[in-house]
Amino acid sequence: MSDSDYCTIADATKPPKADGPPYAECVLCREPTEYPESFKGLTLCPVCEWREAERTACSG
């Protein structure tokens, strides 16, 4: 495994951005996200996405 592959998550796809309301709610804080309400799956608001990325980022 190369260094560039070390921190990648396989199959980490993002839902499509919504053109407007209704928006899906964040699964952590229940605030509106940037994603359409019709999207089925895990949706996070921008703040929770940022926090999750910090939490799961590789260190070192």
C-alpha positions in Angstrom: 0.0 0.0 0.0 1.4 3.4 -0.9 1.5 6.4 1.4 -1.2 8.1 -0.6 -3.6 5.2 -0.1 -3.1 5.0 3.6 -5.8 7.5 4.6 -8.4 6.9 1.9 -11.8 5.5 2.6 -13.1 3.1 0.0 -16.5 4.0 -1.5 -16.7 7.4 0.3 -19.3 9.0 -1.9 -21.1 12.3 -1.1 -24.7 12.8 -1.9 -25.6 15.4 -4.6 -25.9 19.0 -3.5 -29.5 20.3 -3.4 -30.7 23.1 -5.6 -32.9 24.4 -2.9 -35.3 23.4 0.0 -36.3 20.9 1.3 -32.9 19.9 2.7 -32.1 16.7 4.6 -31.3 17.2 8.2 -27.9 16.4 9.8 -27.9 13.0 11.5 -25.8 14.4 14.3 -27.2 17.8 15.2 -30.4 17.9 13.1 -29.5 21.2 11.4 -30.2 21.5 7.6 -27.6 20.1 5.3 -26.6 21.0 1.8 -28.2 17.8 0.5 -31.7 17.1 -0.8 -34.3 15.7 1.6 -34.9 12.8 -0.8 -31.3 11.5 -0.4 -31.3 8.3 1.6 -28.3 7.7 3.7 -26.0 9.5 6.1 -26.1 13.3 5.7 -24.1 15.8 7.7 -24.3 19.6 7.9 -21.1 21.5 6.9 -20.1 22.0 10.5 -20.4 18.3 11.4 -18.7 17.3 8.1 -15.8 19.4 9.1 -15.7 18.0 12.6 -15.9 14.4 11.3 -13.1 15.1 8.9 -10.9 16.4 11.7 -11.8 13.4 13.9 -11.0 10.9 11.2 -8.0 12.6 9.6 -4.7 10.8 9.6 -2.1 12.2 12.0 1.5 12.1 11.2 
